Amino acid sequence: MARATDPIGVAAFEGGFALPSGEPGWLTAFRGAGAARFREVGLPTNRDEAWKYTSLRPLARAKYEQVDALAEGAAIPKPLIAGAAQAVFVNGRLNADLSDLDGLDAAVQPWARVATAQWLADTVTANPPNQAMYALNAAAFTDGLAIRVEAGSALARPLEIVFLAAPGARPRMWHPRLAIDLAPNARALILERHIGLEDGAYLANHGADIRLGDGAVLVHAKIQTEAKDARHLAMTRVDVGRNALYDNFVLTLGAGLCRNEAAVSLSGTKSEVRLNGAYAIDGRQHADHTSRIDHLAEDTRSRQVFAGAIDGQARGVFQGQIVVDRLAQRTDGHQLNRALLLSDQAEIDAKPILEIYADDVKCSHGATAGDIDDDQLFYLRARGIPAVQARQLVVRGFLAEAAAGLSDETVRTVILDAIDGALGLEIAS
């Protein structure tokens, strides 16, 4: 009999650890490190400080099965960005027939095709698989996408990476992986879309490694509308070089349980990160947004703003940590979490953290939670707007504020349109 302190869920998942033949040695070692780490720690529980508000203990009982075959007849959504290329995954597997990567052949490749590339090894192995679910992804992934933009150039087309989920009669799981490397002064715009095609239980466990060279700019947005029985977990690790910008936005609308986690290292002077997001959840949904930003060089800047609308018995979680190294003088860091509680049973857990080891810094954090503003409702009602629509407009304005910091106007419009669609609004342009 297992002791209470034994790792949870190892037996339920280690049968799916991937052992592809012909992989380079660095990748075999990376997989092995992930497998060893997951066997050591197992699934996170509330006893883990980083997972204090989100336990994955129930996943051990779900008996998820690896997906062996792609779903057939999946409908491809139209691009949200005009002229965008699309890389389409179905149940965690890249489907070349459904994808449109014209003009991006050199920059966007299936993971297996470039596994021997030195840039891929350098990008991935810089991030050891210490976090449990990232380690599980490293051990179990069978497919993914590798994106490399050469120095001084831009990705020829915006890229939408579309993850379609088609549940089966039994709970399924997949562990896709992304690797993105922007060489010095390169630019790219990438939008992830996570779509549940129908109801049903599944686990989507994503891993991503991103490296930005000096002067590079990556606009990276994500819209998640998974099925309500889905479990969506994502770990993104980012290294930002000198004068580079990582501009990220996450919109969480679906999944019964969702956790988006980002670990960002500002390694070069004058590097910058924007980790912003919004979420609208109801019923018994659980949405966790966790981050750690390490300021490791002088004159670095970080901005993090999250806004959430929580209804029903749903629960939101925000954990934001800023760590300022002693060498990171003149750091400018700010984080803010705002929650709108739309019912008496809605819940928000917020844990902002500052760790500062330098003297010359400007850092702040804040967290607010409250009911909908009656004055705003009264203002709208007084102008003839029905009560339901007035409430939707207030929520829309609340969530839209988090998107105001996006540097790309096209992506900002896409995010606002997705918010309007989720709320059932039609906003005249």
C-alpha positions as CSV (number, residue, x, y, z in Angstrom):
1,M,0.0,0.0,0.0
2,A,1.3,3.5,-1.0
3,R,2.2,5.8,1.9
4,A,0.4,9.2,2.1
5,T,3.6,10.9,1.1
6,D,4.1,8.9,-2.1
7,P,3.7,10.8,-5.3
8,I,0.2,10.8,-6.6
9,G,-0.8,9.7,-10.2
10,V,2.5,8.3,-11.4
11,A,1.1,4.9,-12.2
12,A,-1.8,6.6,-14.1
13,F,0.5,8.4,-16.5
14,E,3.9,6.8,-16.8
15,G,2.5,4.2,-19.2
16,G,2.1,7.0,-21.7
17,F,5.7,8.2,-21.6
18,A,6.9,8.4,-25.2
19,L,9.9,6.5,-26.5
20,P,10.3,7.5,-30.1
21,S,13.2,5.9,-32.0
22,G,15.8,7.8,-33.8
23,E,15.7,10.9,-31.6
24,P,18.9,12.9,-30.9
25,G,20.6,12.3,-27.6
26,W,19.8,15.7,-26.1
27,L,16.1,15.0,-26.6
28,T,16.3,11.5,-25.1
29,A,18.0,13.0,-22.1
30,F,15.4,15.8,-21.8
31,R,12.6,13.2,-21.9
32,G,14.4,11.1,-19.3
33,A,14.7,14.2,-17.0
34,G,11.0,14.9,-17.3
35,A,10.1,11.3,-16.6
36,A,12.4,11.2,-13.6
37,R,11.0,14.4,-12.2
38,F,7.4,13.4,-12.6
39,R,8.0,10.0,-11.0
40,E,9.6,11.9,-8.1
41,V,6.8,14.5,-7.5
42,G,3.7,13.1,-9.1
43,L,0.6,15.2,-9.7
44,P,0.5,18.5,-7.8
45,T,-1.8,18.8,-4.7
46,N,-2.8,21.5,-2.4
47,R,0.2,20.7,-0.2
48,D,2.4,22.2,-2.9
49,E,2.7,25.9,-2.3
50,A,2.6,26.7,-6.0
51,W,-0.6,24.7,-6.3
52,K,-2.2,25.7,-3.1
53,Y,-5.5,26.7,-4.7
54,T,-5.5,24.1,-7.6
55,S,-5.2,20.4,-6.9
56,L,-4.8,17.9,-9.7
57,R,-5.3,14.9,-7.4
58,P,-8.6,14.0,-9.3
59,L,-6.7,13.4,-12.5
60,A,-5.2,10.2,-11.1
61,R,-8.7,8.7,-11.0
62,A,-9.8,9.8,-14.5
63,K,-7.8,7.0,-16.4
64,Y,-6.9,9.2,-19.4
65,E,-5.9,7.3,-22.5
66,Q,-3.3,8.4,-25.1
67,V,-4.7,9.3,-28.5
68,D,-3.6,7.0,-31.2
69,A,-5.5,8.3,-34.1
70,L,-6.7,11.7,-35.2
71,A,-10.4,12.5,-35.2
72,E,-11.9,12.6,-38.7
73,G,-14.1,15.2,-40.2
74,A,-13.0,18.1,-37.9
75,A,-14.2,21.4,-39.1
76,I,-11.4,24.0,-39.5
77,P,-12.3,27.4,-38.1
78,K,-11.7,30.4,-40.3
79,P,-8.6,32.5,-39.3
80,L,-9.4,35.3,-36.9
81,I,-6.5,37.4,-38.4
82,A,-6.8,38.3,-42.1
83,G,-4.2,36.5,-44.1
84,A,-3.0,34.4,-41.2
85,A,-1.4,31.0,-41.7
86,Q,-2.8,28.1,-39.7
87,A,-1.1,25.1,-38.1
88,V,-4.0,22.8,-37.0
89,F,-3.7,20.2,-34.3
90,V,-6.4,17.6,-33.7
91,N,-6.2,15.9,-30.3
92,G,-2.6,17.0,-29.9
93,R,-1.4,15.8,-33.3
94,L,-0.4,18.2,-36.1
95,N,-2.6,17.6,-39.2
96,A,-0.7,18.7,-42.3
97,D,-3.8,18.3,-44.5
98,L,-5.8,20.7,-42.4
99,S,-3.0,23.3,-42.0
100,D,-2.1,26.2,-44.3
101,L,1.6,27.1,-43.8
102,D,2.3,28.5,-47.3
103,G,5.2,30.9,-47.2
104,L,6.3,29.7,-43.8
105,D,8.0,26.4,-44.8
106,A,11.4,27.5,-43.6
107,A,10.3,29.0,-40.3
108,V,7.5,26.7,-39.1
109,Q,8.2,23.0,-38.9
110,P,6.8,19.9,-37.3
111,W,8.9,19.2,-34.2
112,A,10.3,15.8,-35.4
113,R,11.6,17.3,-38.6
114,V,14.0,19.7,-36.9
115,A,14.8,17.7,-33.8
116,T,18.5,17.6,-34.6
117,A,18.7,21.5,-35.0
118,Q,21.1,23.1,-32.5
119,W,18.8,26.1,-32.0
120,L,16.0,23.7,-30.9
121,A,18.3,22.0,-28.4
122,D,19.5,25.3,-27.0
123,T,16.0,26.7,-26.6
124,V,14.5,23.6,-24.9
125,T,17.4,22.4,-22.7
126,A,17.7,25.9,-21.2
127,N,14.5,25.1,-19.3
128,P,14.9,22.0,-17.1
129,P,11.5,20.2,-16.5
130,N,11.1,20.9,-12.8
131,Q,7.4,21.8,-12.7
132,A,5.4,18.6,-12.5
133,M,3.1,19.0,-15.5
134,Y,5.8,20.5,-17.7
135,A,7.9,17.4,-16.7
136,L,5.0,15.2,-17.7
137,N,4.7,16.9,-21.1
138,A,8.5,16.5,-21.6
139,A,8.2,12.8,-20.9
140,A,5.0,12.1,-22.9
141,F,4.8,14.5,-25.8
142,T,4.6,12.9,-29.3
143,D,4.0,16.0,-31.5
144,G,4.5,19.7,-31.6
145,L,5.7,22.7,-33.6
146,A,9.1,24.3,-33.9
147,I,9.2,28.0,-35.0
148,R,12.5,29.7,-35.9
149,V,12.7,33.3,-37.3
150,E,16.1,34.4,-38.6
151,A,17.9,37.5,-37.5
152,G,16.5,40.8,-38.7
153,S,13.4,39.2,-40.4
154,A,9.8,38.8,-39.6
155,L,7.5,35.8,-39.8
156,A,6.0,36.2,-43.3
157,R,2.4,35.8,-42.2
158,P,0.7,35.9,-38.8
159,L,0.4,32.4,-37.5
160,E,-2.6,30.9,-35.8
161,I,-1.9,27.6,-34.0
162,V,-5.3,25.9,-33.7
163,F,-5.7,23.1,-31.2
164,L,-9.0,21.2,-31.8
165,A,-10.2,18.8,-29.2
166,A,-12.6,15.9,-30.2
167,P,-13.4,13.9,-27.1
168,G,-14.1,10.2,-27.3
169,A,-16.2,7.7,-25.3
170,R,-13.4,7.5,-22.8
171,P,-11.3,10.3,-21.3
172,R,-8.4,11.1,-23.6
173,M,-5.1,13.1,-23.1
174,W,-2.5,14.7,-25.2
175,H,0.7,16.6,-24.5
176,P,1.7,18.9,-27.5
177,R,4.9,21.0,-27.3
178,L,5.9,24.3,-28.9
179,A,9.4,25.7,-29.3
180,I,9.8,29.3,-30.5
181,D,13.1,31.0,-31.2
182,L,13.4,34.5,-32.5
183,A,16.9,35.5,-33.5
184,P,18.2,39.0,-32.8
185,N,15.8,41.7,-34.2
186,A,13.3,39.2,-35.4
187,R,9.5,39.7,-35.2
188,A,6.5,37.4,-35.1
189,L,2.8,37.4,-34.3
190,I,1.4,34.1,-33.0
191,L,-2.2,33.4,-31.9
192,E,-3.1,30.2,-30.2
193,R,-6.7,29.0,-30.3
194,H,-7.8,26.1,-28.1
195,I,-11.3,24.9,-29.2
196,G,-13.4,22.1,-27.8
197,L,-15.5,20.6,-30.7
198,E,-18.0,18.9,-28.4
199,D,-18.6,17.9,-24.8
200,G,-16.5,15.2,-23.2
201,A,-13.7,14.7,-20.8
202,Y,-10.1,15.1,-21.9
203,L,-6.7,16.4,-20.6
204,A,-4.8,18.9,-22.8
205,N,-1.3,19.4,-21.2
206,H,0.7,21.9,-23.1
207,G,4.4,22.8,-22.8
208,A,6.2,25.6,-24.5
209,D,9.8,27.0,-24.6
210,I,10.4,30.5,-26.0
211,R,13.6,32.4,-26.6
212,L,13.9,36.0,-27.8
213,G,17.2,37.3,-29.0
214,D,18.4,40.8,-28.6
215,G,15.9,43.3,-30.0
216,A,13.3,40.6,-30.9
217,V,9.6,41.2,-30.6
218,L,7.0,38.5,-30.1
219,V,3.3,39.2,-29.8
220,H,1.8,35.9,-28.5
221,A,-1.9,35.7,-27.7
222,K,-4.1,32.8,-26.7
223,I,-7.9,32.2,-26.7
224,Q,-9.1,29.2,-24.8
225,T,-12.6,27.9,-25.4
226,E,-12.3,24.3,-24.4
227,A,-15.3,22.1,-23.5
228,K,-16.6,22.4,-19.9
229,D,-15.5,18.8,-19.0
230,A,-12.0,19.5,-20.2
231,R,-8.8,19.9,-18.2
232,H,-6.5,22.5,-19.8
233,L,-3.0,22.9,-18.4
234,A,-0.2,25.0,-20.0
235,M,3.3,25.8,-18.9
236,T,5.2,28.4,-20.9
237,R,8.9,29.3,-20.2
238,V,10.4,32.4,-21.8
239,D,13.8,33.9,-22.0
240,V,14.0,37.6,-23.1
241,G,17.2,39.1,-24.4
242,R,18.5,42.7,-24.4
243,N,16.0,45.3,-25.7
244,A,13.5,42.5,-26.6
245,L,9.8,42.4,-25.9
246,Y,7.5,39.5,-25.1
247,D,3.9,40.8,-25.3
248,N,1.5,38.1,-24.1
249,F,-2.3,38.0,-23.6
250,V,-4.4,35.0,-22.4
251,L,-8.2,35.0,-22.7
252,T,-9.8,32.1,-20.7
253,L,-13.4,31.3,-21.4
254,G,-13.7,27.5,-21.4
255,A,-12.6,24.2,-19.7
256,G,-13.8,23.0,-16.3
257,L,-10.3,23.3,-14.9
258,C,-7.7,25.6,-16.5
259,R,-4.3,26.6,-15.4
260,N,-2.0,28.9,-17.5
261,E,1.4,29.2,-16.0
262,A,4.3,31.4,-17.3
263,A,7.9,31.6,-16.2
264,V,9.7,34.6,-17.7
265,S,13.4,35.5,-17.4
266,L,14.3,39.0,-18.3
267,S,18.0,38.2,-19.1
268,G,19.1,41.2,-21.1
269,T,19.3,44.9,-20.2
270,K,16.2,46.9,-21.2
271,S,14.2,43.7,-21.9
272,E,10.4,43.9,-21.3
273,V,7.5,41.5,-20.7
274,R,3.8,42.1,-20.7
275,L,1.8,39.2,-19.2
276,N,-1.8,40.3,-19.4
277,G,-5.1,38.4,-19.5
278,A,-8.8,38.2,-18.9
279,Y,-11.2,35.4,-18.0
280,A,-15.0,34.9,-17.8
281,I,-16.1,31.8,-16.0
282,D,-19.3,30.4,-14.5
283,G,-20.9,27.3,-13.2
284,R,-18.2,25.3,-11.4
285,Q,-15.3,26.4,-13.6
286,H,-11.9,26.8,-12.1
287,A,-9.4,29.2,-13.8
288,D,-5.8,29.5,-12.4
289,H,-3.3,32.1,-13.8
290,T,0.1,31.7,-12.3
291,S,3.3,33.5,-13.2
292,R,6.9,34.2,-12.2
293,I,8.9,37.0,-13.7
294,D,12.6,37.1,-12.9
295,H,14.3,40.4,-13.5
296,L,18.0,39.4,-14.0
297,A,19.5,42.5,-15.7
298,E,19.5,46.3,-15.4
299,D,16.7,48.5,-16.7
300,T,14.2,45.7,-17.2
301,R,10.4,46.3,-17.2
302,S,7.4,44.0,-16.5
303,R,3.7,44.7,-16.7
304,Q,1.0,42.2,-15.6
305,V,-2.7,43.0,-15.5
306,F,-5.5,40.3,-15.2
307,A,-9.2,40.9,-15.1
308,G,-11.7,38.2,-14.3
309,A,-15.5,38.0,-14.3
310,I,-16.6,35.1,-12.0
311,D,-20.2,33.9,-11.9
312,G,-22.1,30.9,-10.4
313,Q,-19.9,28.8,-8.1
314,A,-16.8,29.4,-10.2
315,R,-13.4,30.0,-8.8
316,G,-10.6,32.2,-10.1
317,V,-6.9,32.0,-9.0
318,F,-4.2,34.6,-9.6
319,Q,-0.6,34.0,-8.4
320,G,1.9,36.5,-9.6
321,Q,5.5,36.6,-8.5
322,I,8.1,39.2,-9.4
323,V,11.7,38.5,-8.4
324,V,14.3,41.2,-8.7
325,D,17.9,40.0,-8.7
326,R,20.5,42.1,-6.9
327,L,22.1,43.0,-10.2
328,A,18.8,44.2,-11.7
329,Q,19.0,47.8,-10.7
330,R,16.4,50.3,-12.1
331,T,13.8,47.5,-12.4
332,D,10.3,48.7,-13.2
333,G,7.7,46.0,-12.3
334,H,4.0,46.2,-11.8
335,Q,1.2,43.6,-11.4
336,L,-2.5,43.9,-10.8
337,N,-5.3,41.4,-10.5
338,R,-9.0,42.6,-10.6
339,A,-11.9,40.3,-10.1
340,L,-15.6,41.0,-10.6
341,L,-17.7,38.7,-8.5
342,L,-21.1,38.2,-10.2
343,S,-22.7,35.9,-7.6
344,D,-22.6,35.3,-3.9
345,Q,-20.9,32.0,-4.4
346,A,-18.2,33.2,-6.8
347,E,-14.6,33.0,-5.4
348,I,-11.2,34.6,-6.1
349,D,-7.9,33.7,-4.5
350,A,-5.1,36.2,-5.2
351,K,-1.5,35.9,-4.1
352,P,0.8,38.6,-5.5
353,I,4.4,38.3,-4.4
354,L,7.4,40.7,-4.7
355,E,11.0,39.5,-3.9
356,I,13.4,42.4,-4.3
357,Y,17.1,42.1,-3.8
358,A,18.2,45.3,-5.5
359,D,18.2,48.9,-4.1
360,D,17.1,51.0,-7.1
361,V,13.7,49.6,-8.2
362,K,10.1,50.7,-8.8
363,C,7.8,47.7,-8.1
364,S,4.1,47.5,-7.2
365,H,1.3,45.0,-6.9
366,G,-2.3,45.0,-6.2
367,A,-5.4,42.9,-6.0
368,T,-9.1,44.0,-5.9
369,A,-12.4,42.1,-5.8
370,G,-15.9,43.3,-5.7
371,D,-19.5,43.3,-7.0
372,I,-20.7,44.9,-10.2
373,D,-20.9,48.7,-10.0
374,D,-24.5,49.7,-9.4
375,D,-23.8,53.3,-10.6
376,Q,-22.6,52.0,-13.9
377,L,-25.7,49.9,-14.3
378,F,-27.9,52.8,-13.3
379,Y,-26.2,55.0,-15.9
380,L,-26.8,52.5,-18.7
381,R,-30.4,51.7,-17.6
382,A,-31.2,55.5,-17.6
383,R,-30.3,55.5,-21.2
384,G,-32.8,52.9,-22.1
385,I,-30.5,49.8,-22.2
386,P,-32.2,46.7,-20.8
387,A,-30.9,45.3,-17.6
388,V,-29.3,42.1,-19.0
389,Q,-27.5,44.0,-21.7
390,A,-26.4,46.7,-19.3
391,R,-24.8,44.0,-17.1
392,Q,-23.1,42.5,-20.1
393,L,-21.7,45.9,-21.1
394,V,-20.3,46.5,-17.6
395,V,-18.6,43.1,-17.7
396,R,-17.3,43.8,-21.2
397,G,-15.7,47.1,-20.2
398,F,-14.2,45.5,-17.1
399,L,-12.5,42.7,-19.1
400,A,-11.5,45.0,-22.0
401,E,-9.3,47.1,-19.8
402,A,-6.8,44.2,-19.5
403,A,-6.4,44.2,-23.3
404,A,-5.6,47.9,-23.5
405,G,-1.9,47.2,-23.1
406,L,-1.6,44.9,-26.1
407,S,0.9,46.5,-28.6
408,D,-0.7,45.0,-31.7
409,E,-4.1,46.6,-32.7
410,T,-5.1,43.6,-34.8
411,V,-4.7,41.2,-31.9
412,R,-6.4,43.6,-29.5
413,T,-9.5,43.6,-31.8
414,V,-9.5,39.8,-32.0
415,I,-9.5,39.6,-28.2
416,L,-12.3,42.1,-27.8
417,D,-14.4,40.3,-30.5
418,A,-13.9,37.0,-28.6
419,I,-15.0,38.7,-25.3
420,D,-18.1,40.1,-27.1
421,G,-18.9,36.7,-28.5
422,A,-18.6,35.0,-25.1
423,L,-20.9,37.6,-23.6
424,G,-23.4,37.5,-26.5
425,L,-22.8,41.1,-27.4
426,E,-22.7,42.8,-30.7
427,I,-20.6,46.0,-30.5
428,A,-20.9,48.4,-33.4
429,S,-17.5,49.3,-34.8
